[in-house]
Amino acid sequence: MNQNLATQLREGTTKSHSMAENVMFVKSFLSGVIDPLSYRKLVANLYFVYSAIEEEMQNNKDHPCISPIHFIELNRKETLAKDLEYFYGLNWEREIQSSTATKVYVDRIHNIGMNQPELLVAHAYTRYLGDLSGGQILKKIAKNAMNLSDSKGTQFYEFDQIEDEKAFKFTYRNALDSIPVNQDLMTDIIAEANIAFTLNMKIFQELDSNFIKIMTSLLSNAISNFKNRT
């Protein structure tokens, strides 16, 4: 019997959630310091992740654990494609590639979809509820930091098919609570959600490395320019 899966997931992933938010890339993002090149790489990585999640959710839409939370209005693949076209141009599909950490994440999603589809609940929860919870704040930060106009480059944060995001979060949590799980399966889903947070964190850490290289290069150029003037 489901003993409030939504609450158990939130409480059972608190530490992992906090760790993911404390990665340098995320902290820099939240403070309004965003490197456009790193950001577009993030958008590309997310495209591969959501493509995998949405493919496996669709493949398993009739599974008793998946059907209650299979809301196609949450799908992000198409919005990410629009953002990628903005950042990379019309040939964006030829330009992007998934990072090493992203490949690990995507492979796990496909493996679960084929062998343990009930655990897709964890990945859907980790990504979609996070998008609904902080999407508008992150959109505002991204627009201000990169001087983006309208919704160009930030379509990912737009849920055009959802009228009231706050109300929809309530609907989503109720749907989670309607999933038929016993205590063992609930434990497995929470464990998988923690893995999902870790996999997201690995992607952010890769972007940390890119961000550090860029900042080091900028600092080096600034020092060089200063020396040339003196």
Sequence and secondary structure as in RCSB ss.txt:
>XXXX:A:sequence
MNQNLATQLREGTTKSHSMAENVMFVKSFLSGVIDPLSYRKLVANLYFVYSAIEEEMQNNKDHPCISPIHFIELN
RKETLAKDLEYFYGLNWEREIQSSTATKVYVDRIHNIGMNQPELLVAHAYTRYLGDLSGGQILKKIAKNAMNLSD
SKGTQFYEFDQIEDEKAFKFTYRNALDSIPVNQDLMTDIIAEANIAFTLNMKIFQELDSNFIKIMTSLLSNAISN
FKNRT
>XXXX:A:secstr
  S HHHHHHHHTHHHHHHHHTSHHHHHHHTT   HHHHHHHHHHHHHHHHHHHHHHHHTTTSTTTGGG  GGG 
 HHHHHHHHHHHH TTHHHH    HHHHHHHHHHHHHHHH GGGHHHHHIIIIIHHHHHHHHHHHHHHHHHT  T
TTT GGG  TT S HHHHHHHHHHHHHTS   HHHHHHHHHHHHHHHHHHHHHHHHHHHHHHHHHHHHHHHHHHH
HHHH 
